[in-house]
Amino acid sequence: MARSAVYFSESAREIVHHLKYSDRISLAQPIGRLLRDVMEREHFNGELIVPVPLHRTRLRERGFNQAELIATELGLPLETRPLQRGKKTATQTGLSRSERMKNLSGAFRLRGAARGLSMILVDDVFTTGATMNEIARILKRGGAARVEVLTFARVPDGISPR
């Protein structure tokens, strides 16, 4: 199951950009509350929240992981250990689906046990699904029973985010 709270509109783009690039980390709280409502309405059954990890270089540059900040508002146990972003990738902005898939190849690796767990994977924006599909594949290969996807905004097919 993959669900988003809103479509990636100009307003959603501004909110995400303020959160990520203007240090407006307070925006993570209302985004998280909105996603908690989506989880309840859509009957998510995950036991554990897993935010999409940033590479350590990007984390150091930004000072925070926006997916992790959003995830802390969801009211379920948060687990950052199962995944690691071991490969620094170019920004996905402006890349096609096939370019995104190639860019992400080998970017994530399993660090912790996923055996039998039902997980909710959280990120800010769902564009082509390349990131979520890659991570879900790794978690499932590591033994996850189920991987659900929850994002703040979803880019409609055929639209390129700026």
Residue, then its C-alpha position, 0 to 999 in steps of 0.5 A: m500500500a502506498r498513500s500520500a496526503v496531498y498531490f505535489s502542487e505548488s503549495a506542497r512544493e513550497i512546504v517541502h522546500h522550506l522544510k528541507y532547504s530553509d531549515r523550517i523543521s517546525l513544518a515536520q510536525p503538521i506534516g506528520r499529524l496529517l500523515r497520522d490521519v492518513m494512516e488511520r483513515e487508510h488502515f495502515n497496519g505497520e508495527l514500525i516506522v522506517p524513515v528513508p535514510l539520507h547519506r551521511t554527507r547529506l545528513r551532515e550538510r542539512g543537519f537533519n533527515q526530513a523523513e525522520l522528523i516527519a516520522t517522529e510525529l506518527g505515534l508508532p515506534l521509529e526505527t532508523r537502524p534497518l537501513q543505511r544509505g551507503k552510496k551517495t547519490a545525485t539528487q533525484t530532482g529532474l531525473s526520469r524513472s529509469e535514471r532514478m532507478k540507475n542512480l539508486s542501484g546499490a544505494f541502500r543496504l540492510r543493517g538490521a533485522a527485518r524478519g517478520l516485521s510489518m513496516i511503514l516506510v516514510d518520506d516527504v515526496f513520492t515521485t516515480g516510486a524508484t526510491m520506495n521500490e528499491i527500499a521495499r525490495i531490500l526490506k522484503r529480501g531481508g525478511a520484512a512481512r509487509v512494507e507500506v509506503l506513506t509520503f506527504a506529497r505524491v507527484p502525479d504521473g507525467i509531471s516533473p517536480r521542480 
